[in-house]
């Protein structure tokens, strides 16, 4: 499977194993899958419980966290970017071992947004 096919599969089936496979196919060989719910107080009017997909070890030995977060309302180009950023910032501040994270916000329609924070 190539990167284009893997991305197409993400569009069709937004599930943790599909995302992990996508990262591996695009060359992220240091992804350590953790696949667990992340217990942090999130605004229930905007988000469901965040999910820690895994961590990516960087060359300098830091880890980059990869989270998926389901949004309650439809995800559009402008919907809730500030609230998404604030939640991501809160998670990273709580988990001070991650200097940054990839946050994948998604909705029921399988629309999603990758954000590097």
C-alpha positions in Angstrom: 0.0 0.0 0.0 1.3 3.5 -0.9 0.7 6.8 1.0 -2.2 7.8 -1.3 -4.0 4.5 -0.7 -3.3 4.7 3.1 -4.8 8.3 3.2 -7.8 7.2 1.2 -8.3 4.4 3.8 -8.2 7.1 6.6 -11.0 9.0 4.8 -13.1 5.8 4.5 -12.4 4.4 7.9 -11.4 6.7 10.6 -10.1 4.2 13.2 -7.0 4.0 15.4 -5.4 1.1 13.5 -6.0 2.8 10.2 -4.3 6.0 11.4 -1.4 4.0 12.8 -1.0 2.2 9.5 -1.1 5.6 7.7 1.7 7.0 9.9 3.9 3.9 9.3 3.3 4.0 5.5 4.4 7.6 5.3 7.6 6.7 7.0 7.0 7.4 10.7 8.7 4.2 11.9 9.2 5.4 15.5 5.4 5.5 16.3 4.7 3.7 19.5 1.0 2.8 19.5 -0.6 3.3 22.9 -4.3 3.4 21.9 -5.9 4.6 25.2 -8.5 7.1 26.3 -7.0 10.2 27.9 -8.6 11.4 31.1 -8.7 15.2 31.0 -11.6 17.5 31.6 -12.7 18.6 28.1 -15.7 20.9 27.4 -18.4 18.3 26.7 -20.3 20.8 24.5 -17.3 20.7 22.0 -15.4 17.4 22.6 -15.7 13.8 23.5 -12.8 12.2 25.6 -9.4 12.6 23.8 -7.7 9.4 22.8 -3.9 9.0 22.9 -3.1 7.1 19.7 0.6 6.9 20.5 3.9 8.7 20.6 6.6 9.4 18.0 10.2 9.4 19.1 12.1 12.2 17.6 15.8 12.3 16.7 16.7 14.3 19.8 14.9 11.6 21.9 11.9 13.8 22.7 8.5 12.3 22.1 5.7 13.8 20.0 2.2 12.8 21.3 -0.5 11.8 18.7 -4.1 12.4 19.9 -7.4 12.0 18.3 -10.3 14.0 19.6 -13.9 13.6 18.4 -15.7 16.9 18.1 -19.4 17.1 19.0 -20.5 19.5 16.2 -19.7 19.2 12.5 -16.1 19.9 11.7 -15.9 22.7 9.2 -13.0 24.9 8.0 -13.7 27.5 10.8 -15.5 25.5 13.4 -14.0 25.6 16.9 -10.4 26.1 16.0 -9.8 28.2 19.1 -11.4 25.7 21.4 -9.4 22.9 19.7 -6.2 24.8 20.2 -7.0 25.5 23.8 -7.8 21.8 24.5 -4.5 20.7 22.8 -2.6 23.3 24.8 -4.2 22.1 28.0 -3.3 18.5 27.3 0.3 19.4 26.5 0.6 21.5 29.6 -0.8 18.6 31.7 1.6 16.2 30.1 4.7 18.3 30.2 6.8 15.4 28.9 5.6 16.1 25.3 7.1 19.3 23.8 4.4 19.1 21.0 1.7 17.0 19.6 -0.2 16.1 16.5 -3.9 16.4 17.3 -6.4 14.9 14.9 -9.9 16.4 15.4 -12.7 14.5 13.7 -16.5 14.3 13.6 -19.3 11.8 12.8 -19.1 12.6 9.1 -15.4 11.4 9.0 -14.2 15.0 8.4 -10.9 15.6 10.2 -8.2 18.1 10.8 -4.6 17.5 11.6 -3.1 20.1 13.9 0.5 20.4 15.0 0.6 22.1 18.3 
